Amino acid sequence: MKSREEYIDSLRRLNLEVYMFGERITDIVDHPMVVPSMNAVAATYELAHGDIMTATSHLTGARINRFTHIHRSTEDLVKKSRMERLMGAYTGTCFQRCAGMDALNTLSVVTYDIDRVYGSRYHERFLKFLQYVQEQDLVCDAAMTDAKGDRRLRPAQQADPDMYTHVVNEGSDGIVVRGAKLHQTGALNSHEIIVVPTRAMREEDRDYAISFAVPSDTKGVIYIYGRQPSDTRKLEEKTYDVGNLFYGGHECLVVFDDVFVPWQRVFMCREHEFAADLVERFASYHRQSYACKAGMGDVLIGAAQLIAEYNGIADVPHVRDKIVEMSHLNETIFCCSLACAYEGAPEPSGTYYVNSLMANIAKLHVTRIPYELARMSHEIAGGAVVTAPAEKDLRNPRIGKYVEKYMKGVADVPAETRMRVLRLIEGLTMGMGAACYLPESMHGAGSPQAQRIMIGRQANLAAKKKAARRLCGID
């Protein structure tokens, strides 16, 4: 397995085409906008020891980073949830490897199923790719979300055919693809891009039913950095105004401008009837992954308790009650993630799959609970969470003494200490971290309606009606 330093060195060897604020960026690894998110991924290497963060490869028997592992038991699924909460609490942000892990496990299931129907060799190709990922301890970016264009229209009906990533040419050596994937978390910190369909496909959409993997610096792959609230604070001389001093996240628009993919890296090509299954399985795996939000919730609850103490209100009954309520809600997220893991079962490929109904319920809770935690943290923190002066004001020889004097809470806590916690709450709930905590809680792994649709499909109302009819004597 790679060390933290080896991971960072491996990124330096990549030759990515990256644009930020209208300019091409070449110093990616050391760029202050990217460093916090790179540090978050590097933490997955730094902590890769022990039973939670590592696993044994079913291919080679070697010890590997769990982020490259294929789940072979319910115990593996449970450890995945525990790992994600651990990492969420350690970094306080998105650590950018979950989606790649979820894509690997999805392809482990679906390529096997396609081969059983068509006699194809996708699973064999996938296993070779998987072994390479495990042996090199690579970060994979799972690219699912297409631009989608007019949401009323299917892929083949779009005025611009590139609104969904698709095959534009096919030859004896591979395929050429064109399109884009949006909201790609951690794309600049990844070694491989794994593309999967974003929705169910019909026969007329078959050119859009594709899955493949390419090295992240493949010719024709272009990265356009996405904005985040308060993101340019990272460009200032490092201050506590960023909130989280060490870690962060990022997203990119990733363009595939006629990218060539050799056949050995193609895992689905026009088998449109399997697109829906792939999407559903990936979504369920990834919705389990939102155990990370329980870890980030741990950080926010800790910050809320600290600011209550610094404000001198920690013993006020309604504040104590809010901290209890925040803890109750946060544990609900983790309970659901564990439940879908414990109820997992093996697929024909031998890969263990989560209970999809419970995974969707877990994610639907995530679309609500972090917002409620944020609301209560704001209520406890007070208005200073959005009005506190900058650190540079505190350091200013003329006005610093006033900032120190009037930004204090309880007498024995320095103003700087109180302001650091206020900035952390701000960053988690409104600033740079918001891209990884609140909006990402809402839209990551599918927006709330996607979970409602899946819950409606899997709720087994027929069995529930049968139970009711029996008890009241209808049956």
N, C-alpha and C positions, 0 to 999 in steps of 0.2 A: 504494500500500500504506500501511496505517496505521503510524504510529510507536507506540512504547510508550506515550507520553503520550496519544495519540489513542485508543488502545485502552482505557486506563483511563477516560478521559472518556466513552467510549461506554457503558461499564458504568454510570456514574453516571446516565445517562439512562433506564436500565431501571427498571421498577416491578414488581419481583418480589415474590411472596408467599412469605416464607421464615420457617421456624420452627426454633429451635435451643434445646435444653434446655427445652422447654415454653413458650417465649416467642416472639412474633413479632419478627423482626429487620428493621430498616429501614436501618441504616447499614452495608450489606453491604460496600461497597467498602473501607471503612476499618476493618471489624471485624477484630480481631487473629486470630480463628480462620480468617478467609478470606484475609487479605492474603498469607500465604506461597504459597497455591495460585494466587492472582491473579498474583503475581510470576512464577511458573513459566510461566504462559501468556504474560504480557507479554514474557518472554524470547524467545518465538517471533517476536515483532515486532521486538524489539531486534536480533536476529541475522539478520533477513531481508535479507541481501545476499549476493552471490556466487552461484555456480552450484549449490551444494548446497541452499541454503535458499529459492531462488526458481526460477521456471520461466516459460515463455511459454504463455499461455492459447491453447488450440486454438480457442476461440470468438472472441476479440477480437484476438489477437496481442499483447496487453499483457503486461508483466512482472508476475507475481503471486507471492504467497506460496505456496510449494510445498504447504502444508497445505490449499490450496483447489484444487489441480491435479488433472486427470484424466490418469492415466498413458497416454502415447502410444507408449512404447517400453520395451524391457527396460532401457535406460539410465535412464529415469525410475524404474523399480522399484528399481534399484540405488541411485540417489541418495536415494530414500526411506529405504532402510535406513541409508545413511550419515548422513542427516540425523537419524534417530532415535537413533543411537548418539551423535552429537555432542550432541544436546539432553540425552540421559540423563546424559552426563558433565558437561555444563555446569550442569545444575540439580540433579543427584543425586536426582531425584524424577520423578514423572509430570508431564508438561507439557500433558496434557489435550486435545490436538488430533488425536491419531492416529485415534481412533474416528470422529470426524466426517469426516476425510479418507477413511477406509475406507468409510464409508457412502455418501459421494458417488460413489466409484468403483464400488461395488456397484450403486447405482441407475443409474449410467450404462450398465451392462451389462444389468440385469434389466428396466428400463423399455423398452429397445429390444426385448428379446426378447418381452415381453408384447404390445407393439404389433404385432409381426410375426404373432402368432397371432390377436389380437382386432381389429386395426385401430384400437386405442384411441389416445389422444394423450398418454399418460403421459410418453413421452420428450421430447416438445415442452415439456410443463410443466416437466419436470425441468431441461432445458437453460436455460429462462428463470430458474428458481430458482438454478441453478449460476452463471449470469452475474451475478446479483445478489450472491451470496455472494463471488464473485471480485472484483467491482468495489468492494464495501464492505469486503473483507478481513475476513470474519466468522468467528467461532468457532462451530462446530456441535457440539452434543452428540448422539452417536448413542445412542438409547434402544432397547435390544434386550431386556434381561432382565426378563421379567414376574414377578409374585409367584408364580405357578404353583400355589399352593394344595396340593392333594393330588397329589403327583407321580405317583401311579398312574393318574390320570385325565387324559383329553384336555381341551382347553379347553372344549368344549361339554358335557362331563360334570361339570364342577365344580359343587358345591353353590352356590357364589357365582359367578355368571357374570363378575364383574369381576376374577377372579384372573388373567385374560389381557386385555390391552387390546383393546377391540372397538368396533364401530359400534353405536350405540344408536338412531340416527335418521338418515335420509337425506332431503334435499330438493333442490330445483332449484339451490340456491346452494352446497350443500356437505353435509358429514356432521357428526354429533356423536359424539364418542368418550368412552369411560369406561374407567378402569383405572389401572394404575400401572406404573412402571418402576423397578427397584431398582438399587442400586450405581452410580448415575450419576456417573461421575468428572468433576469440573469443571463440573457443571451450573450453578452460580451464576456461573461465569465465561464463560458461553456466550451468544451472541446468538440462536441458533436451536436448536430441539430437533427432530431427525430421528428419527421413530419407525419401526422396522422389526419384523417378526415375530420371535419368539424360537425358533420350532420349525417343523417340517413340519406342514401342515394337511391335513385331509380335507374332503370336501364339507360334513359337518355342522359343521365349524369355520370355515366361510367368512367369517363376520362378524369373525373374529379375524385374517384374512389382510389386513392393512392396512399401508400405509406412507404417511407424510405428514410435512410440516414445518410448525412453527408458531414464531412469535417467542417467545422464552423468557419474556416477560412477558404472554403471552396470558391472558385471563380464564379462570379455572378451572384453571390450572396452578399447583400448590402444591409447594413444596420443603421437605422435612424433612431437616435436616442429620444426617449419620451420625457416630457416635462413632468415635474412633481411640484406640489406646493412648497414654497420656501427653498427650492433646490439650490439656488445660487448662494445660500449661506455656506455651502461646502467650498465655494471658491474664495471665501474670505480667509484671512489668517485664522487658523483653527481656534475656535472659541466654544464655550459651552452653549452658545445660542443654537447649535445644531441639535441639541437635545441628547440624542444617543451619540456619544463621543466616538464610538468604535465601529459601529455596523450600520448598514442601510441596505436598500434594495434599488433595483432599477428595472425598467421595462424598455423594450425596443420594438419598433416596426421593422420586421425582417422581410426583405424583398428577395424573391427568387427570380432573377433576370435571366431566363433561359439557362438554367443550371443543369449540367449533365450529371446523371446518377448511374453508375455501373449496375448491372443486373444483380451482382452479389450483395448490393445494399438496398435492393427493392424488396419490400415485405408484403406489398399488396399492389396489384396493378389491374384495375378495372373490375375486380370482383365486387361489384356494387352491392350485392345482397349481404355482404359481411360488414359494410360500413356502419350500419346502425349498431350492430353488436359491438364493434370496436369502440364506438363512441360511448355506448352505455357502460361498457366495462371500464374504460379509462376514467369516465366521469365518476363511477362508484369508487374506484381506487383513490382517485384524487380528492373526492369528498371526505373519505376517511382521513386523508392527510391533513385536514384542517384541525387536527389535534394540536398543530403548531399554534393555533390561535388561543388555545388554553395556556400555552407557555407565554405568549405575549400578554395574555390577560393577567398572568401571574405578575409580570413586570408592572402593568398598569395598576393593579391592586396594591402592590408594594409602594408604588409612587403615591397613590392616593392616601395610604396610611401615613407615609412620611410627611406629606404636606399637611395632613390633619394635625399631626404632632407639631410641626413647625408653626402652624397657625394657632396652636393652643386650643384646638377644638376636638381632639381625639377622644375625649371622654364624654362629649355631648351625645345623648342617647340617639338622636336621629343620624348622627355621623357613624356611630358604631353599627347601627342597623344597616346603613348603606354599605359599609364594608362587608358585613355578613351577606347581604344580598348580592354583592358583586362576586363574592366567593362562591355562593350557591349557584349563580348563573354560569360562572366560569367552569365549575366542575361538571355542570350539565353537558357542556361541549365535550369534555373528555370522556364522560360516561358513555355518550353516544358513539364516539370513535372506538372505544374499547368494545362496546356491544357488537358493532358490525364486524369487528375482528374476531371476537370469540365465537360468533355465529358463522364464521367463514367455512368454506368447504372446498375440497379439491375438484379441479376441472380435469377433463381427459388428458391434458398435457402433463398433469401432476402439479401444476401451479395452483396455489390456494387463492380463492377469490372471496372477497368480503361479502357479507349479507348486504345486497344492494339497497333494500328498503331502509335498513338502519343507517347505511352510509348517507342516503339522501336526507334522512331525518337529521343526522348530525350536521350536514351542511346547511339545511334550512335554519337550524338553530344559530349557526354562525352568521347568517345574513341579518340576524336581529340582535343577538346578545352583545357583541362588541360595541354596537351603537349605544346600548343601554349602559354598558360599563363606562363608555366615554362620557355619557350624559352625567352619570353620578360622579365621575372623577372631576368634571367641570364644576359641579355643584359644591363639592368638597373643597376644591382648590381656590375658588373665587375668581374674580375678574382679572386678577394679575396674570392668569395663565395666558392671556392674550394682550396684555398691556405693559408687561415688565420691560424696563430699559435694557439695552444691549450690554453685553459684557464690556465692550469698549467704553461705555459710559461709566461703568463701575471702576475701570482702570484710569479714567481721566483725572489728572491731578487737580483740576478745578472743581469738577462736579461729582467726582467719585464718592466723596464723603457724604453727599446728600443721598446718593443712591444707597450707600451702606446704611445710612441712618433710617431712611423712610421705607426701605424694602425689607426691613426686619419683621419677623413675627414674634415668637417668644424670645426673650432677652438673651438666652444662652446659645442661640443658633445664629451664626453669621448670615448676613443677607445673601452672600454668594451661595451658601449651601441651600437656602430656600429657593433661590432663583434657578439653580441647577435642576432641582426637582420640577419646578414649574415648566422649565424648557423641555424636560423629558416628557411630561404630560402633553404639552403642546405638540411636540414632535410625533408622539404616538397617535394622537387623535386628530390633529389638524395639519401637521407639517409634513416633512419628508417621509416619516414613517406611515403617514396615512395611506400612501399608495400601497403599503403592504398590510395594513391593519383594517381600516374601515372600508374604503371602496373595494379593496381586494377581498375583504370578507363578504361583501355583497355580490361581486361579479366573478370572482375567481372560481374555477371549476363549475361554471354555469350560474346564471342569475336565478333568483328565487323561483320563478315560474318553471324553470327546468326541473328543479327538485319537486315541485308540486305535481308536475306531469308524471314523473317517475313514481312518486308516492301513490298517486291515483291509480296507476297501472298495477302496482304491486300490493295494494292494500288488501286484496283477497276479500272483497265485500261479499262474495257468494258464500264463503265459509262463515262469515259473521252473521249474515242473514239466516243461514241454516241453524246456527246456534240459538238465535232469537226465536225462530219459528218453533224449534223443539221445546224450548222452555215455556212458551205460552200455548202449546198444544195445537199449533197449526199443522205440524208434521207429526 
